[in-house]
Amino acid sequence: MSPIALNATLPATDPAVYDVQHKAFADSPLPQNEREWIARASQVAHGLSEDVTIRDREQKIPEAEVSLLKSSGLTKVMGPTKYGGGGQSWDVAYKVIREVAKGDGSLGMLLGYHLLWSWTAHIVGTDEQRDRLQEQIVKNNYFIGGAVNPRDSDVKITSEDGYIVFDGFKNFNTGGVISDLTVLEGVLEGSDGAHIFAFAPTRQAGIQFAHNWNNMGLRLTESGSVKIDHVAVPWEDALGWDAKVKKPLAEVLDIPWASLLLPTIQLVFSNFYIGIAVGALNFSVKYTAQNTRPWPYGGDNKDSASDEFYILERYGNFFAHLRAAEALADKAGSVIADIYNTKSEKRDLTPRERGEAAEWVASVKVVATDTALRVTAGIFEVTGARATSTKVGLDRFWRDVRTHTLHDPVSYKNRELGRFALLDEVPEPSWYT
């Protein structure tokens, strides 16, 4: 039964459109190394790019697209190999997200959020909860959504007969409509503000999607609002809590490790920004070569637009800045991956180590935001007036980047980095740092 069955009148894409790809992936083993995983992601991106302009316009629920992420194995790129996952680290996962975003920004974002939410128990759960959830997610190839938006009022949690019960509303809930499990988060009543994260099955009456995401960009991310109405989860699934005494475990939640969700997801953002911008550049290169006409009134007339100085100069500048952004993102990805690869067993992360990692991530956020906005707007200068036609779809790249770069103001990342560079201060962990 599909997650959208609660409102079956809404149109969704049909997974059968990717039957050829599903069969090819079913007949192939999972990739074994970074190169193979990026190649797999490139295959998916190519398939998504072929009709992305039409899908963006129609804005159907992306069931087919998510089915492609699943059948390709990208949804379990980091899953433990003992459960059938890819066993890769975050540095590879970031590159996979970026690659998918080159073909379809919405699906790059959905994959990134899924991988982050799938990782939640690694950060705020016990070892037992982490292993149990990874087995469930990877073996069933579940897709994960999340109803965690700190700008809204906290979801209320009550304790009832061995369950924690969530009630509330969130304005944004990326990927929930097409998810199998949803990450919920709220504050336990009477606990002086103690937060609890937990996974809940999406297909239940208490998780009610408004289907009201109709924004200018990232139109296939299903990021609309959700009402959470008396959703019960066993106390044993309250991540990082002692179910018997109903108290948070200090050794899990009162340490710097427990705040790693934020820099981890912030780097997810930057990687799909960069991927969208690279996709825009790649699309424009083909368009300029095939369609853009040279300007006949410049005094240094060329037979081909591809020979014109200003077009070559713009492409070279865009290419250089994107190459630099990718290199910086790869460096930050290796920093995050190294933390998880070397410190997961003891969770012995110091505040300073956490802060320095966050500043690598903030650096990427600033550069990725500036570069992606500049490139996705600037490509019209090298493609020409006819490229503004809606059938070309060149505007989707800028719309996608502009929509998500408003998620949290990059000016605050600049200030944060200024305090680090000038005063040697690392940021205090927050919902956005």
N, C-alpha and C positions, 0 to 999 in steps of 0.2 A: 504493500500500500504506500503510495507516494505521500511525502510530507504535505503536499498541497491538497490532499484529498478533503481536508476540512473546508476547502473552498474550491471545489472542482470546476467551477465555471470559468476560472481564470485560464487564459491560454498559456501553454508551456511548449517548449521545443521538444521534439520527438527524438529520443536516443537512437532510434533506428537510422537516423540520417548518417550516423557514424558507424554503421555496421561493418563496413570494410575495415576501418581502423580498429574497431573492437576485436575483430577476428585476428587481425595482424598482431595486435598486442597479446591476445590470448595464446597465440602460437609461438610467442617469443618469451624468453626468460627475462626477469628483471635486469636492468643494467647493473653492472658490477663495479663501476668506478666513476669518477667525476666526469670524464670525457663522455662516457656512454649515457650518463644521466642528462647531461646538457644536450646531447644529440636527441634523446627521447623527448625532452622538453621542446626542442626545436621542431620536431615532427608535429607535436601537438599545436604549437604556435602557428605553423604553416597551415594546418587544417582549419584552425579557428579564423585565420586571417582572410580566408577565401570569401567568406560572406559576412564579415563582421559589420560592414556598413549597413546591410539590410537588417541584421539582428539588432544592432544598436537602435535603428529606427523603430522596429516593431516592438522591442522591449518585452518579449515573452519571458516567462520564468525559465531560467537556463538549465532545465533538467538534462537536455542532451549534452550541453557543454560540460556540466559537472560529471556526467557519466563518462565522458572522454578523459577527464582528469583521473577518474577512478580506474578505468580499464588500462590506461597507460602506466599505472603504478605511481604516478607523481604524488598522489595523496599519501603514500606511505614511504616516501624517499628516506625519511629519517627513522622509520619504524625498526625495532630490533629484528635482526635477521632470524632469530629463533621463532618469531611469530610470523615470518613471511614478509618482513619489511626490507628496505634497501640498506639500512645500517649506515647511512651517510651522516655527516656532521652539518651544522648550521651553515658553514661556509659554502658547501655544495647546494644546500637548500636555497640560500639567497640567490645563487646564480640561476637555479632552476626557475624561481619566481620571476626573475628578470627576463629570462628567455621567453617564458609564456607571455609576459606582458608586452613583448615586442609584437606579438600577433593579435592580442586582445587584452587591453588594459583591465577590463572588468574581471576576466578570468585569472589574470596574474594577481589581482587583488584578492579574489576569492581563495585562490590557492595559498597565498601568503597568510591570510587570516586563519584558514583551516590549519595550516602547519603550526601557527602560534598557539591556537586553542588546543590542538592535540598535545601540545607540550606543557600545558598548564600544570599538570600534576608533577612534572619534573621539578617545578619551582616552588609550588605551595602545597604539595602533597607529601605524604610519607612514601618511603620506598615501596611499601606494599601497595599503596594506592596507585603509584606510578606504574608499577609492573602490571597490575590488574587492568588498568585502563588501557595501557598500550596493547595488551593482548586482545582486549575487546575491540579497540579501534582498528588495529592492523588486520586481525583475522577476519573481521567482517567488512573491511575496507570502508569504514564509516567516513562520512563527511561531517565536519564539525562547524557549527555556527556559534555565535556568542552574543548574549544580551548583556553587555557590560559597557555602559556609557557613563563615565563619572560626572559629566556635566548635568545629568538628570538627578532628580531626587533618588536617594537610596531605595532599593527594593527592600521591603520589610520581610524579615524571617521570624517565624514563630516555631516553637518546639511543641510537637504534638505526637504523643504515642510512638516514640521511636523514630520520628521523622522530623526533618526540617522542612518547613512549608514556606514557599516564596510567594509574595504578593506585591505587585507593583507595575510600573510602566517604564518603558525605555523608548526614546525617540528614534534611536538608531540601533539596528540589529543586523549587521552584515552577514549575509549568507544563510540566515536562519531558515528561510522558507524552503530551501533545497537541502537542508542538513538532516542528518540522522540523529545526532545528539546536539544539544545546546548547552553551552557553558552559562550558568546563572551565577550571579554574585549579588550579595545583599548584606544587610546589617542585622545581627541577631537581636531581637527585642530584649531589653533589660540587660544588655551586655556592655554598656558604655561604649558603643560604637565598634564592636568587633565584627570584622567582615568575614564572610564565608563564601568560598567558591565551590561549585558542585556541577557535575554533569547530569543532565536530565534528557530522557527521550523526547525528541521534538514532536513526534506524532501523538499528541494528547490534547484533550479539550482545553486544558489550562494554559496552553501556549497559543495565543491568538494574534495572528499577524494582520496588520492593517492593510498591507499591500499598497502602501502610499508612497513608495519611492519613485519619483518622477522628476529627477534632477537632470541638469543639462549634461552631466558627464557620468562615467562609470555606471551606465544605465542598467547593466545586467548584474549588478552586485546584490540586488535584493536587500538594500540597506535601510528599509523603512522601519516603522515603529512596531512595537509588540507589547501586548498586554499579558502580564503573567498573573494568572488567576488560580491561587491555591494549588501550586505545583509542589507535590510532596516528593522528597528525596530521603532515603534512609540516612540516619545519622552516620552510619559507617562510611558514607560517601562524601561527608563534609571534609574537604581537603585540608589536611594539616591540623585537624581537631581530634581530641580524644573523645570518642563516641560514648564512653562509659560515664565520664564526669562532665561531659559537654563543655570542655574548655579547650582553647587553642593550645597547641604544642609549641612551647617557646623555642625548642631546638629546631623547629621547622619554620615558624612564622616570625620569630623575633630576631632574625639574623639578616645581614645584607643580601644573602642569596634569594630571599623571598621577594625581593624587589626587582628581580631580573626580567620579569615579563615586559617591563616598559622599554628598556633599551633594546630588547630583542625585537619587539614589534615595531619600534621606531625605525629600525634598520630594514624591516620588511617594507615599510612605506617607501623608503628611499630607493630600494631596489626596483619596485614596480614603477616609480617615477622615471628612473633611468631607462628601464626597459621600454616604457611607452615612448620616451624621447628617441631612443635608438630606432624603434619601430617607425617613428615618424620620419626620421632621416632616411632609412632604407626605402620607405614608400616613396618619398620625394625624389630620391635618386632615380628610381625607375620612371617616375612621372616626368621629370625634367628631360631625361634621355629620350622619351617617346613622344612627349606632347608639347613641351615648352618651346615657344618660338623665339628666335633671337630678336633683339630690339634693333629696328632699322634706322634709328635716328640718333645714334650715339657718337658718330664720327669715327668710330673704330669698329665698323660693322663686321660681324662674324656670320659664317654660314650656319652655325649651330649654336644654340643657347649654351651647350656644354663647353663651348670655347670662350664664352664671355668672361671678362676679368672679374666683374663683381659677383657673378654666380659662382665661379671657382673659389673666390675669396671667402664667400659666405659658407660654402660647403666645407672648406678647409677649417674655418674657425669653429663651426658646429662640431665637426669630427674631432678636433683636438680637445675641445671642452668635454665632450662625452667620453672620450678615451680617458681623460683625467678623472672624471667622475666615477667611471667604472673601476679604475685602479684604486681610488680612495675607498669605494664601497667594498672591494675585495680585501683591502687591508683591514677595515673595520669588521668584516665578516670573519676574518681569521682570528681577530681578537675575541669576538664573542664565542666562536667555536672552540678556541683554546680554553676559555673558562669552563665551558661545559665538558670538554674532553678531559681536563686535568683535575677538576674540582668537584665533580658531581658526587663522588663517593662520600667525601667528608663535608661538602658544602662549606669549605673553609675559605670563603671569599671575604676579604677585608673591605671596609668602607672606601678606602682609597682605591683599591683595585676596581671596585664597582664603579666608582666615580670616573676614573680614567677611561674605562671602557665606554661609559656613557658619553664622554666627550669625543671619542672617536666617532660614535654614532651621531652625535650632534653635528660634527663637522661634515659628515656625509649629508645630513639632512639639509644643511645650508647650501652646500654646493649642488646637490641633486635638485633642490627646489628652484634655485636660480637658473641652473642650466636647462632643466626640462621646460620651464616656462618660456625661456628665451628661444630654445630650439623649436618647440612646437608652435610658437607664434611666428617665428622667423622663416619657417619653411615656405610660407606663402610668397615671400620676396624672391624665392628662387624657382618657384613653380608657375607663378603668373595668375592673372585674373580668372582664367577658366578653371583653375584648381579650386576655386571657391564653390563650385557647383556641388549641390547636395549629393548627387550621384557619385562624385569622387570620394567624398567622405573624409577629406583631409582634416576637417575641423575636429574630428573626434579625438585626436591626440591631445590637442590643447584643452578641449572640454574635460577630458579625463584627468589630466594633470591639474588643471585649475580647480576642479571640484575637490580633490583630496588634499591639495596643498593648503586648503583652508581648515583642515582638521584641527591643527593647533598652530598658532601664529609662529612663523619661523623667526620673527624678530626676537622672541624670547630665547631661542636657541643662540642667536648672535650674542645677546647679552650674557647668557650662561657661559659661552665660550670666551667672552671678554673677561669675565671674572676668573676663569681658569687661566687664561694667558697672562693677565695683568696681576692677579692677586694669588694665583696658585690655589684657588678654591675649587673643589669638586662640588657638584650639585647635590643637594639633599634629594633623596628619592621622592618622587611624586607620581601622580597618575599619568604624567606626560613626560617624565624625565627618567 
